[in-house]
């Protein structure tokens, strides 16, 4: 299974937003480049082995989604990204579309989280992918209280956006893996599947 994730990683790393995902020229023209930022600007408040802080956030779909609703049912991957309409974020999330089946293979769901408000996320994600295709995973707004969930996990930066971070949580609600990436870079796909594979082996 890991071989498939490496193939997916190759495909993902060889394309950019607007590449194989077919984002429109208008979408690319609206991407704001913040320049090079301080790689990491926060201090984690949680550790591997601890219970993940629960939360309930509004989704672009109009529903409210809680971490705890997946307890006992699914492994959860939290993908925090800094901001809508920025280059790396606009590339990272569409990349997860090419590996949806692998999340299913490992009995996992993905939750995307940013500190942007719902209308901003609605516009951004609607233009992110080609044609009628949309992101398959819920996109959640940690806008108000501003960045409260990012802050609870210790990934809220001093400028009010979140780190580019991944948290993998097992079906019992325990944090099994944490990865805070350099905000200027995109985390590698194989990180997720190596860790989900460990959870599957270890139980």
N, C-alpha and C positions, 0 to 999 in steps of 0.2 A: 504493500500500500504506500509506503514512503516513496517508492520510485515514482509513483504517479504524482505525488506532491512535488517532486523535484522537476518533473516535466512541466507541471503547471507553473512552478516558479520560473522556469526558463521562459515560458510563454509570457508570463506577466512582466518579467524583468526586461524583455526585449521589446515591449510596447510602452507607449505613454498614453495619457489621457488624450482622446481624439485619434488614437491609433486604431487598434482592432476593435475598440469599444464603439467607434463610430460617432464620437461626440461631434456636434456641429461646429463650424467655424465660429459662429456667434457665441457658442459656449466658451470656446477657447479664448476668444477676444475679451470675455468678461472675467477671466481669471485674474485675480490680484496677486502680484508677487511681492511678498513682504521682505524679500532679501534674506540674507543669512542671519539666523537667530541664534541666541545662546542655546547650545545643544539640549541642556536640561536645566530647569529652573524651579525645582520643587523638591520636597522631601517626602518619601513614602510614609504613609500612616498605617499600612497593613503589611503583613508578612505571610509568606507561604506557610500553610498549615492552619492559619486562622480562618474563622468564619468570615465570609465576605459580607460587608455591610449591605443590608437590603435597601432597596429604593423603589420608588414608583415614579415614572416619568411619562410625559405625553409623547406620543409618537406622531410622525407625519401622517400616518393612516387615520388619525383621529381617536384612536384608543389610548388607554393608559396601560403601560406594561411594567410589571414588577419583576425583580430578579427572583423573588421567592415563588412565583408561579411556576417556575421550572424545577423547583426542588423535588427530588425523588423521581424526576422524569427525564431530564436532559442535562448534559454537560453544557456549560455556558462559556462563550468567549466574548469578553467585553473589549470592544475596540474604541478607545478614546482617540479622537483626532482634534487638532487645535481649532480649525475654523473652516467654515464653508467658503467656497469661491477662492481657494488657494491651491497652488499647483500640486503639491504632494498629496494632499487630502483628496483632491479631485481625481487622482490617479489610483490611490490606495483602495478605496472602497469598490470601484468598478472591477478591480482585480479579483475581488472575492466572488464575483459572479462566475468566473471560470472554474471554481472549485466547490460549488454548492454541494455537489454529490459527495464530496469528501467529508464535509461537515456532517452530512446525513449518515455516511458510513461510520463515523465515530460517535453517532448519537448526540450530536452537539448542535446548539443554536448559536447564532452570532447576533449580538446587539451592538449597533453603532451609536456612539454618543458624542455630541458636541455641545458647547455652551451657547450655540446659536438658538434663536427663537424658531418656532414651528414654521411661520411663513417663509423665512429665509431658507430653512432646510427643505421645504416643499419645492421652492423654485429651483434650488441647487440640484437636488436629486432628480427632479423631473427632466433636467437637461443633461444629466450626467451620462446616460447610456443611449445606445442607438435605438431609433424607432420607438416601438411600443414597449421595449424591454425596460424594466425597472430593477433597482436593487432588490434582491430576494429577501433581505433581512430587515427587521425593524430599525428605523432611524429615530433616535430619541433626543429630545431637547432638554438639556440640563441648564436652561436659561434662567429659571427663577424658582427658588432663591438662587441667585446666579452662581453656577458652578458648584452647587452644594454636593453633588455626587462626586465630582472630580476631587473636591476638597476632602471628602470623607475617605477617599482612597489615597490621598496625598499626591495628586497629579495636577492640581490647579496651579498654574504659573502666576508669577507676580503681576503680569499684565492682563490677567483675567481670562486667558484661554487655557485649555488643558494641554498636557503633554501628549505626545503620540505614544500611546501605551496600550499594552495588551494584558488582560487578566484572564486566566483560565480557571474556571470554577467547576468542581465536580458535582455530581448529582446530590451529594450530601450538603452542598453549600460551602465547602472548604476551598480556599484558594490553593491551587496546585502549581501555578506558575505565574510569574510577573515579569514583564519585559517593558522597560521604558526606553524607547528608541530616541536617538538624536532627532530632534524635531524637524531637522532639515532633510531627513532621510526616510525612506519607506521600509518598514520591517519586512524581513524575508518571510515568505509564505511557509517554508518548511519548519519554521519555529513552532507554528501552531500545531501542525500535524505530528511532529515528533512528540510534543507534550500530550496531545490527545491519545496518541498511540500508547504512551506510558500509562495513562489513566486506564485505558482499556486492558493493558496487561496486568497492572497492579490491583485494579478494582477500587 
